[in-house]
Structure formats: C-alpha cells, structure tokens
Amino acid sequence: GGSGQGALPSLPGMGPAAYFDGGSWEWWFDFNEEAVVQARRRMSRRELRQGDRAYEPISDDDRSQQLLPVLSAALGHSDKDIRATAAMSLGRLGLSASVPLLTAMIEDPDLFVRAQSVIALGATGRPAALETLAAIADDSRRSDEMRVFAMAAVALVPGEEAEGLLAGWLSPPALVHENNIIRAGAIFAAGVHESAGLLPALLTLAESQVCRKEASMEALVAGALGRVPSEKAIPALLIYSRRQDNQVRRSAAAGL
C-alpha cells in the first residue's frame, strides 16, 4: 500500500470523510484478519497497541520493525488459520524479507497454509519470489491446485521476468501435454498479469488446436485477451464474439 492520505475534502453538508488505504494503520487492522493474528496486541510500541496512531501512515520502519516480527512469529503458531493469515499478511507487506519466510511455508503440513503462502509470495510483488513459484508451477509431482496457484501468484509480480514465465506456460507445445486444469490456470494467470507483452502468446494459443477444440479454453482466452491493454486484441475478440458457443460469446463481449 501507499502512504496514508489523511481525510478527504468535506462534502456539502457533511464533515470530512475518513480516508482508508493500504498505507494506514486502520486499513491494516481492518483488512488483515486482525481478529485472527491480533497484531495490534503483539506490537512492541504502546501507542500502536492502543490505536492512538490508527489513521497515520505506516512507514517502512513500521513494516520492518513492527509488523514483520509479529507476523514472522505467527508463522510458527499451532493454529493453521493463524499461520495462513500471517502468511498472506506477510505478502501484503511487500518486503524482500517476506520472501524467504514465505518460501519456507511452502512445505507446511496444511494445504490451506501452503496455498496461502504461494499466493502471498506473488503478493509481495518481488522478483525474488519467481524462482520458487516457477519451480512449483513446473513440478508435475505437485497437485494441480498448487501449480495453478503458483501461476496466478507469478501473475501478481510485475515486470518482464514474470511475463516471460507466463508466455512460456501459454505455449501450445507446453500445454498440449497438460490437463485442462493446468491449461486453464495458465490462461487465467495471463489475464491477471494484464500485460500487452503477452498478446502474441495469447493470439498464438487462440489459433492452436489446444484451444480451438475446447470451448471452455476459448472462453478463457477471450477473457484474458480482454484484460490485455492493447487495441490489437480487439480483432480476435470480435472473432470470438461470433462463435456458436454461448460461453465464448459472453466472454468475448465482456472482454470487448
């Protein structure tokens, strides 16, 4: 999240409206499962525990010196819900220091904790998370669900390195040997990344037999094309809008 913004200007007949965003303490306590992790109670600074600074911005020092130690300690809790919540909150911190902590949680005995940790790695937005996520996505010994989560997590990381991984997973020769769950996950992840650089890979996939023989795959490609920030996706979407399958037509319409 960014820095706190204080209050919005007053509206006619109304007082100033409180402004909540990811850079304010109140946002953090409201949207990071505070009832589960209880980070406020665990804070080392008295004024944070009592909420006196609830509407003030969270500084980089606050993230690394207040939240990181609390969430790191919660990863070792016996309650799986606390571990899972702490993992996702660590991802939202966006710190490089979160990456090795979350990487270690990939082997947690609980499936939900493992899944949350994978998504949280992507939520950090840090390229350092990509090696671990790519290894999971490419590991056929992993469950389909974990592989798809890893692809989606890669899509949360901005930049060309993530884009290259996603383009590779969209390759028809790569997908022809995968089942529909993995195919769907790769296409969905491409849409999540919202990168114009993925347009060539999506158009190539759209023309391949991997998609053309499966209406559900065409619908997913249409949805992903709709999230590509390029007018060059429009011709393909118009073609999809004339398909016989209703699901494909609806996805194309939404994409347009």
URMOHU-V334857 format. One record per residue. N is the residue number from 1. RES is the residue in one letter. SS is DSSP state (a for helix, b for strand, c for the rest). Layout:
N_RES_SS / N_RES_SS
This chain:
1_G_c / 2_G_c / 3_S_c / 4_G_c / 5_Q_c / 6_G_c / 7_A_b / 8_L_c / 9_P_c / 10_S_c / 11_L_c / 12_P_c / 13_G_c / 14_M_c / 15_G_c / 16_P_c / 17_A_c / 18_A_b / 19_Y_c / 20_F_c / 21_D_c / 22_G_c / 23_G_c / 24_S_b / 25_W_a / 26_E_a / 27_W_a / 28_W_a / 29_F_a / 30_D_a / 31_F_a / 32_N_c / 33_E_c / 34_E_a / 35_A_a / 36_V_a / 37_V_a / 38_Q_c / 39_A_a / 40_R_a / 41_R_a / 42_R_a / 43_M_c / 44_S_c / 45_R_c / 46_R_a / 47_E_a / 48_L_a / 49_R_a / 50_Q_c / 51_G_c / 52_D_c / 53_R_c / 54_A_c / 55_Y_c / 56_E_c / 57_P_b / 58_I_c / 59_S_c / 60_D_a / 61_D_a / 62_D_a / 63_R_a / 64_S_a / 65_Q_a / 66_Q_a / 67_L_a / 68_L_a / 69_P_a / 70_V_a / 71_L_a / 72_S_a / 73_A_a / 74_A_a / 75_L_c / 76_G_c / 77_H_c / 78_S_c / 79_D_c / 80_K_a / 81_D_a / 82_I_a / 83_R_a / 84_A_a / 85_T_a / 86_A_a / 87_A_a / 88_M_a / 89_S_a / 90_L_a / 91_G_a / 92_R_a / 93_L_a / 94_G_c / 95_L_c / 96_S_a / 97_A_a / 98_S_a / 99_V_a / 100_P_a / 101_L_a / 102_L_a / 103_T_a / 104_A_a / 105_M_a / 106_I_a / 107_E_a / 108_D_c / 109_P_c / 110_D_c / 111_L_a / 112_F_a / 113_V_a / 114_R_a / 115_A_a / 116_Q_a / 117_S_a / 118_V_a / 119_I_a / 120_A_a / 121_L_a / 122_G_a / 123_A_a / 124_T_c / 125_G_c / 126_R_c / 127_P_a / 128_A_a / 129_A_a / 130_L_a / 131_E_a / 132_T_a / 133_L_a / 134_A_a / 135_A_a / 136_I_a / 137_A_a / 138_D_c / 139_D_c / 140_S_c / 141_R_c / 142_R_c / 143_S_c / 144_D_a / 145_E_a / 146_M_a / 147_R_a / 148_V_a / 149_F_a / 150_A_a / 151_M_a / 152_A_a / 153_A_a / 154_V_a / 155_A_a / 156_L_c / 157_V_c / 158_P_c / 159_G_c / 160_E_a / 161_E_a / 162_A_a / 163_E_a / 164_G_a / 165_L_a / 166_L_a / 167_A_a / 168_G_a / 169_W_a / 170_L_c / 171_S_c / 172_P_a / 173_P_a / 174_A_a / 175_L_a / 176_V_c / 177_H_c / 178_E_c / 179_N_c / 180_N_a / 181_I_a / 182_I_a / 183_R_a / 184_A_a / 185_G_a / 186_A_a / 187_I_a / 188_F_a / 189_A_a / 190_A_a / 191_G_a / 192_V_a / 193_H_a / 194_E_c / 195_S_c / 196_A_a / 197_G_a / 198_L_a / 199_L_a / 200_P_a / 201_A_a / 202_L_a / 203_L_a / 204_T_a / 205_L_a / 206_A_a / 207_E_c / 208_S_c / 209_Q_a / 210_V_a / 211_C_a / 212_R_a / 213_K_c / 214_E_c / 215_A_a / 216_S_a / 217_M_a / 218_E_a / 219_A_a / 220_L_a / 221_V_a / 222_A_a / 223_G_a / 224_A_a / 225_L_a / 226_G_a / 227_R_c / 228_V_c / 229_P_c / 230_S_c / 231_E_a / 232_K_a / 233_A_a / 234_I_a / 235_P_a / 236_A_a / 237_L_a / 238_L_a / 239_I_a / 240_Y_a / 241_S_c / 242_R_c / 243_R_c / 244_Q_c / 245_D_c / 246_N_a / 247_Q_a / 248_V_a / 249_R_a / 250_R_a / 251_S_a / 252_A_a / 253_A_a / 254_A_a / 255_G_a / 256_L_c
